[in-house]
Amino acid sequence: MAGGEVSKTTKPQLRGLLAGQIKWNIIIATTTAVAAAIAQKVFVNDQRKKDYAEFYRTYDIEKSFNQIRNKGLFDSCEPDN
């Protein structure tokens, strides 16, 4: 430093610090929640809907009924064998 110059330190932010941090935390939390919701929908819910649609499209109720009946699990009807 030259001659009689004195360096000034910046004052710490005392007012509004908590409000600023809360605002920033709310923004981060909202962004994270929205990203998690979108990821849940895309990777879990949409895939589950496709799996259910595939199952019911290829499901044969007569075949399932005959398998259960032939295992002897129904009291109301006798197995084939």
Secondary structure, DSSP 4 states (H G I P E B T S, - for coil): --TT--PPPPPP--SSHHHHHHHHHHHHHHHHHHHHHHHHIIIIIHHHHHHHHHHHHH--HHHHHHHHHHTT--SSS----
